[in-house]
Amino acid sequence: MIYGEKTDRARLIDFEIRHEKSLPAAARHADDLLVFLLDMVGRVPNRQWLPFAICFLRAYNDAAVIRELQKRLVVPSGLALI
């Protein structure tokens, strides 16, 4: 759900991904956020996607999920990069 204070409206977001049931909630939520951010990169103009992403993540405000997301945003190096 995303809530807009100015409009007093809530919107439901469906990320349309399936999770392994054994994954902890924070890992599932981090996967959802990653899908959202990747989709945003493809839809938002180049100069706006970073400020939009930062604003969204600050509003999300769940430290455990953000820590999990950070693990998924590391660019691999060495053989993992290949």
Stockholm file with secondary structure:
# STOCKHOLM 1.0

chainA/1-82         MIYGEKTDRARLIDFEIRHEKSLPAAARHADDLLVFLLDMVGRVPNRQWLPFAICFLRAYNDAAVIRELQKRLVVPSGLALI
#=GR chainA/1-82 SS CEEETTTTEEECCCCCCCCCTTSCHHHHHHHHHHHHHHHHHHHSCHHHHHHHHHHHHHHHCCHHHHHHHHHHTCCCCGGGTC
#=GC SS_cons        CEEETTTTEEECCCCCCCCCTTSCHHHHHHHHHHHHHHHHHHHSCHHHHHHHHHHHHHHHCCHHHHHHHHHHTCCCCGGGTC
//
